[in-house]
Amino acid sequence: MYATEEYYKDEYKGLELSDAVLTQLIARANNDIERLTRSMIDMDSLNEINQKRVMNAVCSQVEFLASKGETASTVADNTGSFSIGSYSESKGGRYGATADANASRYADAVYDWLFPTGLLYAGVDALW
């Protein structure tokens, strides 16, 4: 676990949630950050600033899950398309709204917290 209930309450000072809900959302948010970073987080190898960024990312995700619903990070909110009479609407295809489906699975602040850590990097290291 990257962030704990105690960190969420005492340091991050997030939304007030019941202990049962907080315990559940902390576990899910930790898993979400683990998935987003492709299991690349080794807290012992991170400096104190980046450790705090990771913990804050988890806490941001807790608040996102609390406000959007517990399954917001795992269940897509894509309704596809629909028609009513002569009116039709579509979420889009390759270049439409569904192309950015992952963006709605995480709090915007998660990316802000994790970007400076390098944990979102998915490229290849070059040896010079």
C-alpha positions in Angstrom: 0.0 0.0 0.0 1.3 3.4 -1.0 -1.1 5.5 1.1 -2.9 4.6 4.3 -6.1 5.8 5.9 -4.0 7.7 8.5 -2.1 9.5 5.7 -5.3 10.4 4.0 -6.9 11.8 7.2 -3.8 13.4 8.9 -1.6 14.6 6.0 -3.7 14.9 2.9 -6.8 16.0 4.8 -9.2 14.7 2.2 -12.9 14.4 2.1 -14.5 13.2 5.3 -15.5 9.5 4.7 -16.6 6.8 7.1 -13.8 4.5 8.2 -15.4 1.5 6.3 -15.7 3.5 3.1 -12.2 5.0 3.4 -10.7 1.6 4.0 -12.4 0.2 0.9 -11.5 3.2 -1.3 -7.9 3.4 -0.2 -7.4 -0.2 -1.3 -9.0 0.4 -4.7 -7.1 3.7 -5.2 -3.8 2.0 -4.4 -4.6 -0.7 -6.9 -5.6 2.0 -9.5 -2.2 3.8 -9.1 -0.4 0.4 -9.3 -2.2 -0.3 -12.5 -1.6 3.2 -14.0 2.1 3.0 -13.3 2.4 -0.6 -14.6 3.6 -1.8 -11.2 6.8 0.3 -11.4 6.6 1.9 -8.0 9.3 1.0 -5.5 8.7 3.3 -2.6 12.1 2.5 -1.0 13.9 3.7 -4.1 11.9 7.0 -4.4 13.1 10.1 -2.6 10.8 11.6 0.0 9.2 14.2 -2.3 8.3 11.5 -4.9 7.0 9.2 -2.1 4.7 12.0 -1.0 3.6 12.6 -4.7 2.6 8.9 -5.0 0.7 9.0 -1.7 -1.1 12.2 -2.8 -2.0 10.6 -6.1 -3.6 7.7 -4.2 -5.5 10.2 -2.1 -6.7 12.1 -5.1 -7.9 8.9 -6.6 -9.8 8.1 -3.3 -11.7 11.4 -3.7 -12.4 10.7 -7.3 -13.8 7.3 -6.5 -15.8 8.8 -3.6 -17.4 11.4 -5.9 -17.7 9.4 -9.1 -18.6 6.0 -7.6 -16.5 3.2 -6.4 -16.3 1.4 -9.7 -15.5 4.6 -11.7 -11.9 3.4 -12.4 -12.8 -0.1 -13.5 -16.2 0.1 -15.3 -16.3 2.1 -18.6 -19.0 4.8 -18.8 -19.5 4.3 -22.5 -23.1 4.0 -23.6 -22.3 3.7 -27.3 -24.9 5.3 -29.5 -28.6 5.8 -29.3 -31.4 7.2 -31.4 -34.7 8.8 -30.5 -36.9 9.4 -33.5 -34.8 11.3 -36.0 -32.2 12.3 -33.4 -29.1 10.2 -32.9 -26.0 10.6 -30.8 -22.8 8.6 -30.7 -19.9 8.5 -28.3 -17.7 8.1 -31.4 -15.4 5.5 -32.6 -11.7 5.5 -33.2 -11.3 9.3 -32.8 -14.4 10.0 -30.7 -14.9 10.3 -27.0 -14.2 6.6 -26.5 -10.6 7.1 -27.7 -10.0 9.0 -24.4 -11.9 6.5 -22.1 -9.0 6.0 -19.7 -8.8 9.7 -18.9 -12.1 9.5 -17.1 -10.9 6.6 -14.9 -8.5 8.6 -12.9 -8.6 12.0 -11.1 -6.9 14.7 -13.1 -4.7 15.4 -10.1 -3.4 11.8 -10.3 -1.5 12.7 -13.5 -0.3 16.0 -12.0 1.1 14.2 -8.9 2.7 11.4 -10.8 4.1 13.2 -13.9 7.2 14.7 -12.1 8.1 11.3 -10.7 8.7 9.6 -14.1 6.4 6.7 -13.1 4.1 7.4 -16.0 6.9 7.0 -18.6 6.3 3.9 -20.8 9.1 4.4 -23.3 12.4 2.7 -23.8 15.5 3.8 -22.0 18.3 4.6 -24.4 21.9 3.7 -23.6 24.4 6.2 -24.9 
